[in-house]
Amino acid sequence: MWSNNTAAPFLLTGFLGSEAIHHWISIPFFFIYLSILLGNGTLLFLIWNDHSLHEPMYYFLAVLAGTDLGMTLTTMPTVLGVLLLNQREIAQGACFTQSYFIHTLAIVESGILLAMAYDRFIAIRSPLRYNSILTNSQVIKIGLGVMLRGFVSIVPPILPLFWFPYCRSHVLSHAFCLHQDVMKLACADITFNRLYPVVLVALTIFLDALIILFSYILILKTVMGIASGEERAKALNTCVSHMSCVLVFYITVIGLTFIHRFGKHVPHVVHITMSYVYFLFPPFMNPIIYSIKTKQIQKSIIHLFSGHGRA
């Protein structure tokens, strides 16, 4: 319908073949989104409200929760719009902007997980120097660096989308805009847009994962050198929450990457489902993991709901 109109809106897609039950599918999506908003919003409030949580580890956790909220608020309107209201059209500018924030926040999340690994590395390898190394100003610098890396690195592949001609079908394969989805619709040389993201992901997300793995090898080496079994368990326990979040994020990233790269013959519904798992599972699980595994967060939650005032 739009094949001859390069400025026409794109068409988002829900679950192909299941359009008749989109309104039913929207129900679990709505409650998952609501849980993500409540869980991460509560974490942010606790860290702001409870002075005992004003430490580098929890500052980084606050940025992680904020990133998860940002990702959810970026994708939620179009996903629920498609499933609930059958609102499939999205203006090109809005689509490119959504794509920018989706990919930016993915890199920011990876960077924050790396920063949190650095925090645990210093806490266990150099506990006596922890407060002098991770000062408030240093935490701010790390946070700004992570943000800057994410927001700047995604600009080069997104900008060309604004001036590419789109003379093919304007139908996208998801209920949100992804760079790799949009660029395939362009009637232009997209070599740069194909290669740049591969290099970027290798130098950010996958490099972050390798550094995190290496840091935990060193952490484990240090912990194994502790004579007391009780102290070893205590030291490792401080890393459990972060390790769980790392596994949740990178397993979904690797799974989605393999599906897109090698799953050409995999049913379309598997591609779609994996993309939703990637965007929903980490933001949904992170607050749960930290609430279950971190005693300080548990105490703060109890304090909040017991009706006490500011900690």
Secondary structure, 3 states (H helix, E strand, C coil): CCCCCCCCCEECCCCCCCHHHHHHHHHHHHHHHHHHHHHHHHHHHHHHHCHHHCCHHHHHHHHHHHHHHHHHHHHHHHHHHHHHHCCCEECHHHHHHHHHHHHHHHHHHHHHHHHHHHHHHHHHHCHHHHHHHCCHHHHHHHHHHHHHHHHHHCHHHHHHHHHCCCCCCCECCCCCCCHHHHHCCCCCCCHHHHHHHHHHHHHHHHHHHHHHHHHHHHHHHHHHCCCCHHHHHHHHHHHHHHHHHHHHHHHHHHHHHHHHHHCCCCCHHHHHHHHHHHHHHHHHHHHHHHHHHCHHHHHHHHHHHCCCCCC
